[in-house]
Amino acid sequence: MLYHAYQAQSDLMAPVKAYARLAAQMLNGSIGPLRDTLLVRNMSAAYQMVDRVGLTHQRPAYNIKSAPVGNEQVEIVETAALTTPFATLLHFKKHVATPQPRVLVIAPLSGHFATLLRATVRTLLADHDVFITDWHNARDVSLADGAFGFDDYVAHVIRFLEHIGPGAHIVAVCQPCVQALAAAAVMAEDDNPAQPASMTLMAGPIDTRIAPTKVNELAKEKPMSWFESNLIARVPLRYKGARRRVYPGFIQLSAFMAMNMDRHVKAHVELFHHLAGGDVAKADQTKAFYDEYFAVLDLPAEFYLETVRWVFQEHLLPLGLLKYRGRIVDPKAIRKTALLTVEGERDDICAVGQTMAAHDLAASLKPYRRKHHMQAGVGHYGVFSGRKWENQVYPIVRNMILQND
């Protein structure tokens, strides 16, 4: 009943939001001195805030129309290179005179759309031919398409790399660092010609026994039966994925917001004042962030539950017990794929040391094929977005790819 209660509340709010939107438009369109009075500005801001209440389940646009390559801006065209029921291998295609290193950005499947990595992609596009794992909302995937678990995620990474072809590089952000390392290990053991030339793992939970964060502790304090009983719901009948068991994105978002509720409340109070005060630039900046943050997708229940159990509770990968399709995943098989790990000094989601643990697991790699970078002064999101990502982290990522291309 969890999902149905959420949907009922959303349906009830729809006419309220429509009225608020119309009222704000009327107030903003009023003519004469009344429009600039404090009362009208405050009323308009209040109506706009009401209109923004709630979540969306539609993927936002990437809105990357061009990228700087050398001294010119090159047009970007989004192309679906390969599509499965659960994901699209999205290619940010551009025409350049000299071929660039091909990079697969492996996005998290953790309640937000892959567009959360828009800034990461935009930066990479200057020097690379970029693809991304554009995950689909599970509530829009028919039950007839079957289940999607941890192994299926790994299989998608392998299939996408095979489609891109030999010599590609991967950049995994956050949660899928585990699946990326597993895919690289499986491909290495099989001597798959499409095994990646380099692998960058950024702020990912390779070994959450190291400096456990609040997120890690929350994942361990409850038995798996609690997660299944309290966090898994069935998609309502109105959607294509009707009756599919999912971990709803609105629950994941609530958990994320609860960790920093004071910051989110402050941001919305400031947004109200920006709207009332006519500070359009600052208001638009805040709205753009929350338009992305409040766009949520549902996770297949199998994938969510297996990730919680295998990564956060049982630590199967660092213990050498993780299996893929029934076979043990052995990162020591990796010998040709260079490894870069990146962590943020102030990361309260994936603590310092958890991603670096990948080096201990990929023990067969020669020293010249491995590197670790700890970025000072950033939290989780600062590892892959913002000024320090662009100016300090990205040059290291770019050099790792260039050296192994």
Disulfide bonds with the S-S distance in Angstrom:
none
